[in-house]
């Protein structure tokens, strides 16, 4: 590239940048107008233009009078948008994480830090899809106005609270201005869970596993010495102690075991008769996973969408707030195949799904799991607690989370 071409390119860039800045400067007030003028306001402006044009063209005094009245109303409406700033607003979530059915408490504090009184003001606070509307009364200098809100939590999910908005609106509703006074916060509504009190089977002896209190004559975790009894392996004789005591002494070990749980939750929409059944299934899967995490056992929590974090119960529950069903998700037997292929080290796999899944699909699912794995299916739906088989797969139907401990005992 020649020096002349390079110089021309460098000159064109600032010119283009100035043009973009100029267009942005023009669009900025237009964007503000679009957000400030309400549909009623736009209708009033159209009426004002129509009346003024009719009066000018037709010479009708009535049209001029109507245009003047509408114009006065429009001009007066702008006076209501004069800033009344000065408020110091703060909203706090007393519990950023709650469980379905609990109440999330929101505390709102409005303070007047100025040395003069502040007139009443209308404020709004978005809470999920809705809005909380309230009026702040006249605040004297240093006065504080507090309000409390209770957020119902019938549904699992993540609810955004805030920001608190100062809303200025004229009485006719032509103009409305909103100013953010706080930053949004999020409430995690966790699914219901319960402590099982039942240790899942599917335990494998493994020298790299966790040490248990069960004693064994052969392992790697030394426990103590004991007297020799007929049948003990002579290789475990502790000869130094035997020579000192004059009787045969053998080593005793603590068993090391590995229990790796694979929890599979189907998110396929056709597997469930309704949303309530899916919510029950989510609670079942989260209860199984949380119980394993708190017991220090290996656990994986997998859905058709992907794996949920299991490093801590809190992270798992936070992520579970985002779970939802999908029409295009693969069937649960393919979910079992993919999960067992990715995690062949698992000792037990629990498939949690809905009661709309047929037995043939569940039988195929058992075929995709290795024979060394203990496989169980828990189906959530309207049918009460009952146990049956789909091929060699034990299946337990349940309609309430509280039935989970009993369902596990029946399944295993």
SEMIGU-308046 format. One record per residue (C-alpha): z, y, x. Coordinates in steps of 0.02 Angstrom, whole numbers, plus 50000, padded with zeros to 5 digits. Each point is the difference from the previous one (the first is absolute). Layout:
[node [Z; Y; X]],
...
//
This chain:
[node [50000; 50000; 50000]],
[node [49953; 50172; 50068]],
[node [50128; 50137; 50024]],
[node [49916; 50103; 49863]],
[node [50014; 49857; 49874]],
[node [50182; 49970; 50046]],
[node [50038; 50185; 49979]],
[node [49916; 50002; 49830]],
[node [50099; 49847; 49944]],
[node [50163; 50079; 50056]],
[node [49955; 50159; 49906]],
[node [49955; 49903; 49842]],
[node [50166; 49909; 49994]],
[node [50111; 50155; 49984]],
[node [49879; 50069; 49870]],
[node [50012; 49839; 49900]],
[node [50189; 50002; 50017]],
[node [50008; 50180; 49937]],
[node [49892; 49953; 49851]],
[node [50115; 49855; 49956]],
[node [50153; 50112; 50015]],
[node [49918; 50130; 49888]],
[node [49958; 49871; 49867]],
[node [50178; 49931; 50008]],
[node [50070; 50176; 49981]],
[node [49896; 50023; 49842]],
[node [50044; 49830; 49928]],
[node [50187; 50017; 50032]],
[node [50031; 50129; 49861]],
[node [49881; 49907; 49886]],
[node [50100; 49841; 50026]],
[node [50159; 50097; 49964]],
[node [49923; 50068; 49839]],
[node [49948; 49827; 49944]],
[node [50179; 49940; 50020]],
[node [50078; 50155; 49921]],
[node [49894; 50030; 49845]],
[node [50037; 49875; 49861]],
[node [49871; 49936; 49875]],
[node [50067; 50128; 49876]],
[node [49977; 50134; 50132]],
[node [49819; 49950; 50030]],
[node [49971; 50004; 49813]],
[node [50074; 50175; 49992]],
[node [49887; 50060; 50141]],
[node [49848; 49929; 49910]],
[node [50057; 50086; 49839]],
[node [50026; 50164; 50096]],
[node [49825; 49991; 50073]],
[node [49923; 49954; 49831]],
[node [50088; 50142; 49909]],
[node [49955; 50126; 50135]],
[node [49818; 49946; 50002]],
[node [49990; 50003; 49810]],
[node [50077; 50173; 49994]],
[node [49880; 50066; 50131]],
[node [49843; 49924; 49926]],
[node [50036; 50011; 49813]],
[node [50109; 50154; 50005]],
[node [50136; 49917; 49894]],
[node [50165; 50091; 50011]],
[node [50092; 49843; 49943]],
[node [49931; 49906; 50151]],
[node [50057; 50140; 50117]],
[node [50172; 49998; 49921]],
[node [50014; 49812; 50021]],
[node [49943; 50014; 50181]],
[node [50131; 50133; 50036]],
[node [50139; 49897; 49922]],
[node [49950; 49842; 50093]],
[node [49983; 50100; 50162]],
[node [50176; 50071; 49981]],
[node [50069; 49825; 49970]],
[node [49910; 49933; 50155]],
[node [50058; 50143; 50111]],
[node [50178; 49987; 49936]],
[node [50000; 49813; 50035]],
[node [49978; 50033; 50186]],
[node [50165; 50095; 50004]],
[node [50091; 49837; 49963]],
[node [49935; 49929; 50164]],
[node [50089; 50128; 50109]],
[node [50103; 49894; 50123]],
[node [50184; 49984; 49958]],
[node [50039; 49905; 50161]],
[node [50168; 49983; 50081]],
[node [50059; 49833; 49935]],
[node [50063; 49869; 50120]],
[node [49966; 49832; 49920]],
[node [50049; 49826; 50056]],
[node [49987; 49832; 49913]],
[node [50084; 49842; 50064]],
[node [49986; 49817; 49954]],
[node [50175; 49928; 49995]],
[node [49925; 49826; 50026]],
[node [49823; 49994; 50071]],
[node [49995; 49813; 49963]],
[node [50054; 49924; 49835]],
[node [49974; 49837; 49907]],
[node [49905; 49978; 49838]],
[node [50117; 50042; 49856]],
[node [50111; 50117; 50101]],
[node [49999; 50188; 49982]],
[node [49932; 50112; 50138]],
[node [50097; 50164; 50006]],
[node [49915; 50161; 50054]],
[node [50103; 50153; 50043]],
[node [49917; 50171; 49995]],
[node [50080; 50156; 50074]],
[node [49932; 50177; 49976]],
[node [50083; 50140; 50100]],
[node [49976; 50189; 50001]],
[node [50022; 50051; 50182]],
[node [49951; 50181; 49966]],
[node [50117; 50148; 49975]],
[node [49925; 50037; 49828]],
[node [49992; 49899; 49840]],
[node [49848; 49892; 49964]],
[node [49926; 49994; 49825]],
[node [49982; 49836; 49904]],
[node [49860; 49888; 50061]],
[node [49911; 49847; 49936]],
[node [49988; 49853; 50118]],
[node [49921; 49828; 49993]],
[node [50026; 49844; 50103]],
[node [49871; 49860; 49998]],
[node [50083; 49830; 49980]],
[node [49872; 49862; 50011]],
[node [49866; 50029; 49868]],
[node [50109; 50121; 49901]],
[node [50085; 50167; 50029]],
[node [50177; 50062; 49976]],
[node [49999; 50178; 49932]],
[node [50153; 50112; 50009]],
[node [50048; 50184; 50000]],
[node [50108; 50078; 50135]],
[node [50110; 50137; 49924]],
[node [50033; 50170; 50076]],
[node [50083; 49973; 50168]],
[node [50118; 50129; 50073]],
[node [50005; 50021; 50190]],
[node [50054; 49838; 50088]],
[node [50008; 49909; 49832]],
[node [49956; 49816; 49991]],
[node [49920; 49907; 49855]],
[node [50010; 49810; 50002]],
[node [49915; 49872; 49890]],
[node [49996; 49812; 49998]],
[node [49862; 49884; 49943]],
[node [50003; 49814; 49965]],
[node [49840; 49906; 50038]],
[node [49976; 49841; 49898]],
[node [49949; 49852; 50106]],
[node [49930; 49871; 49881]],
[node [49852; 49964; 50115]],
[node [49990; 49949; 50181]],
[node [49903; 50121; 50109]],
[node [50008; 50159; 50102]],
[node [50031; 50161; 49903]],
[node [49963; 50170; 50076]],
[node [50127; 50134; 49957]],
[node [49953; 50181; 50031]],
[node [49955; 50122; 50061]],
[node [50099; 50121; 49893]],
[node [49878; 50131; 49935]],
[node [50038; 50179; 49952]],
[node [49888; 50028; 49849]],
[node [49950; 50175; 49945]],
[node [49905; 50010; 49836]],
[node [49962; 50141; 49880]],
[node [50059; 49982; 49819]],
[node [49823; 49976; 49933]],
[node [49959; 49864; 50128]],
[node [49850; 50084; 50081]],
[node [50062; 49984; 50178]],
[node [50115; 49882; 50092]],
[node [50055; 50001; 50180]],
[node [50094; 49859; 50088]],
[node [50089; 50011; 50167]],
[node [50073; 49851; 50091]],
[node [50182; 50027; 50047]],
[node [50042; 49828; 50071]],
[node [49913; 49850; 50076]],
[node [49968; 49838; 49904]],
[node [50118; 49852; 50020]],
[node [49977; 49817; 49954]],
[node [50111; 49878; 49908]],
[node [49972; 49814; 50032]],
[node [50038; 49898; 49846]],
[node [50031; 49825; 50066]],
[node [49976; 49841; 49898]],
[node [50153; 49909; 49938]],
[node [50063; 49867; 50119]],
[node [50146; 49881; 50008]],
[node [50091; 49897; 50132]],
[node [49952; 49818; 49985]],
[node [50146; 49907; 50073]],
[node [49880; 49855; 50028]],
[node [49928; 49961; 50171]],
[node [49820; 49945; 49986]],
[node [49958; 49831; 50076]],
[node [49854; 49969; 50114]],
[node [50105; 50007; 50159]],
[node [49926; 49930; 50161]],
[node [50094; 49953; 50158]],
[node [49935; 50110; 50140]],
[node [50073; 50033; 50172]],
[node [49942; 50181; 49982]],
[node [50081; 50020; 49830]],
[node [50167; 50073; 49949]],
[node [50162; 49912; 50047]],
[node [50095; 49926; 49852]],
[node [50175; 49929; 49982]],
[node [49934; 49825; 49966]],
[node [50040; 49883; 50145]],
[node [49874; 49884; 50082]],
[node [49998; 49877; 50143]],
[node [49840; 50073; 50072]],
[node [49946; 50181; 50007]],
[node [50007; 50147; 50121]],
[node [50149; 50100; 49934]],
[node [50154; 49922; 50082]],
[node [50155; 49996; 49889]],
[node [50138; 49891; 50076]],
[node [50046; 49831; 50076]],
[node [50061; 49852; 49899]],
[node [50046; 49819; 50027]],
[node [49859; 49875; 50015]],
[node [49968; 49890; 49848]],
[node [49886; 49849; 49998]],
[node [49821; 50051; 49971]],
[node [50009; 50167; 50093]],
[node [49860; 50035; 50121]],
[node [50062; 49965; 50177]],
[node [49896; 50146; 50062]],
[node [50123; 50118; 49915]],
[node [50150; 49931; 50095]],
[node [50089; 50137; 50098]],
[node [50043; 49903; 50158]],
[node [50110; 50130; 50083]],
[node [50117; 50009; 49851]],
[node [49992; 49811; 49981]],
[node [50058; 49978; 50181]],
[node [50141; 50125; 49976]],
[node [50066; 49931; 49834]],
[node [49966; 49817; 50030]],
[node [49905; 49977; 49836]],
[node [49819; 50026; 49949]],
[node [49965; 50178; 49937]],
[node [49834; 50054; 49925]],
[node [49925; 50170; 49964]],
[node [49991; 50063; 49822]],
[node [49872; 50130; 49946]],
[node [49971; 50124; 49859]],
[node [49835; 49977; 49912]],
[node [49869; 50135; 50018]],
[node [49892; 50018; 49848]],
[node [49855; 50106; 49943]],
[node [49977; 50050; 49819]],
[node [49843; 50102; 49976]],
[node [49970; 50058; 49822]],
[node [49830; 50053; 49935]],
[node [50010; 50099; 49837]],
[node [49832; 50022; 49913]],
[node [49985; 50120; 49853]],
[node [49841; 49995; 49898]],
[node [49938; 50173; 49951]],
[node [49851; 49935; 49901]],
[node [50002; 50084; 49830]],
[node [49937; 49847; 49905]],
[node [50151; 49899; 50058]],
[node [50117; 50101; 49889]],
[node [50008; 50027; 49813]],
[node [50066; 50177; 50021]],
[node [50082; 50127; 50115]],
[node [50175; 49936; 49963]],
[node [49956; 49828; 50066]],
[node [49934; 50076; 50161]],
[node [50158; 50104; 50020]],
[node [50104; 49842; 49983]],
[node [49892; 49916; 50131]],
[node [50022; 50147; 50119]],
[node [50189; 49991; 49977]],
[node [49998; 49812; 50035]],
[node [49897; 50018; 50159]],
[node [50105; 50146; 50063]],
[node [50162; 49905; 49965]],
[node [49939; 49850; 50100]],
[node [49944; 50109; 50145]],
[node [50156; 50109; 50003]],
[node [50113; 49848; 49995]],
[node [49912; 49926; 50152]],
[node [50007; 50166; 50095]],
[node [50186; 50019; 49968]],
[node [50031; 49820; 50056]],
[node [49905; 50031; 50161]],
[node [49864; 49873; 49961]],
[node [49816; 50018; 50041]],
[node [49903; 50060; 49849]],
[node [49825; 50062; 49960]],
[node [49955; 50090; 49838]],
[node [49814; 49996; 49963]],
[node [49890; 50052; 49853]],
[node [49813; 50006; 49973]],
[node [50007; 50182; 50057]],
[node [50088; 49961; 50164]],
[node [50169; 49966; 50079]],
[node [50155; 50101; 49964]],
[node [50119; 50046; 50142]],
[node [50150; 49884; 50016]],
[node [50089; 50080; 50147]],
[node [50130; 50068; 49878]],
[node [50040; 49987; 49816]],
[node [49981; 50188; 49979]],
[node [49824; 50006; 50070]],
[node [49949; 49850; 49896]],
[node [50068; 50076; 49839]],
[node [49922; 50170; 50036]],
[node [49830; 49919; 50024]],
[node [50021; 49893; 49845]],
[node [50003; 50160; 49896]],
[node [49812; 50012; 50031]],
[node [49955; 49825; 49939]],
[node [49881; 49989; 49853]],
[node [49881; 49874; 49923]],
[node [49814; 49999; 50032]],
[node [49855; 49928; 49902]],
[node [49901; 49948; 50155]],
[node [50141; 49915; 50097]],
[node [49967; 49821; 50054]],
[node [50082; 49855; 49908]],
[node [50172; 49942; 50053]],
[node [49937; 49835; 50073]],
[node [49893; 50099; 50123]],
[node [50151; 50108; 50037]],
[node [50096; 49843; 50049]],
[node [49857; 49939; 50109]],
[node [49983; 50165; 50093]],
[node [50188; 50020; 50023]],
[node [50032; 49823; 50060]],
[node [49854; 50012; 50121]],
[node [50070; 50162; 50072]],
[node [50180; 49934; 50006]],
[node [49997; 49812; 50033]],
[node [50176; 50011; 50073]],
[node [50077; 50029; 49828]],
[node [50117; 49863; 49939]],
[node [50001; 50049; 49816]],
[node [49877; 50095; 49892]],
[node [50048; 50075; 49832]],
[node [49857; 50058; 49889]],
[node [50052; 50128; 49870]],
[node [49873; 50029; 49863]],
[node [49980; 50016; 49811]],
[node [49995; 49868; 49865]],
[node [49815; 50032; 49967]],
[node [49955; 49898; 50155]],
[node [49942; 49826; 49952]],
[node [50067; 49839; 50076]],
[node [49836; 49957; 50085]],
[node [50008; 50159; 50103]],
[node [50180; 49963; 50050]],
[node [49955; 49822; 50047]],
[node [49862; 50065; 50113]],
[node [50124; 50122; 50075]],
[node [50114; 49857; 50050]],
[node [49854; 49915; 50085]],
[node [49972; 50153; 50109]],
[node [50180; 49995; 50066]],
[node [50038; 49875; 50140]],
[node [50100; 49847; 49951]],
[node [50137; 50054; 50121]],
[node [50033; 50153; 49893]],
[node [50110; 49997; 49847]],
[node [49897; 50085; 49862]],
[node [50068; 50070; 49837]],
[node [49924; 50108; 49863]],
[node [50102; 50121; 49893]],
[node [49908; 50068; 49848]],
[node [50059; 50156; 49908]],
[node [49958; 50021; 49817]],
[node [50061; 49983; 49823]],
[node [50042; 49814; 50008]],
[node [50181; 49964; 50040]],
[node [50072; 49897; 50141]],
[node [49909; 49834; 50017]],
[node [49939; 49886; 50140]],
[node [49840; 49899; 50014]],
[node [49870; 49950; 50129]],
[node [49822; 50052; 50037]],
[node [49940; 49852; 50101]],
[node [50131; 49987; 50137]],
[node [50051; 50183; 49984]],
[node [50171; 50029; 49917]],
[node [49982; 50142; 49874]],
[node [50144; 50092; 49917]],
[node [49967; 50123; 49858]],
[node [50124; 50141; 49968]],
[node [50007; 50157; 49895]],
[node [50146; 50092; 50081]],
[node [50050; 50042; 50178]],
[node [50176; 49936; 49968]],
[node [49930; 49824; 49986]],
[node [49940; 50000; 50182]],
[node [50149; 49907; 50079]],
[node [49989; 49863; 49868]],
[node [49811; 49992; 50019]],
[node [50016; 49973; 50187]],
[node [50125; 49860; 49978]],
[node [49884; 49914; 49877]],
[node [49847; 50025; 50109]],
[node [50081; 49937; 50160]],
//
